[in-house]
Amino acid sequence: MSEHYRDARYEWNKAKNRSNIIKYALSFAVAVRVFEGVVLESPSTGEHGEVRIIAIGMLETNET
């Protein structure tokens, strides 16, 4: 059974979040802040057919 986290607009798997912190020193809770500024977005399809967005933007933080 996987654990998920949900806030007002985003949902993610807790194990994947921990993996992302280890691999990139960046939590999903901090990463979603990129959407607070100007973002270049492109739609994409995940490997299981889910809708995804590839986004490039600026994020200023020293947090994980």
Summary of the structure (lengths in Angstrom):
residues: 64
radius of gyration: 12.5
end to end distance: 24.9
largest distance: 36.1
contacts: 123
relative contact order: 0.19
helix: 31%
strand: 31%
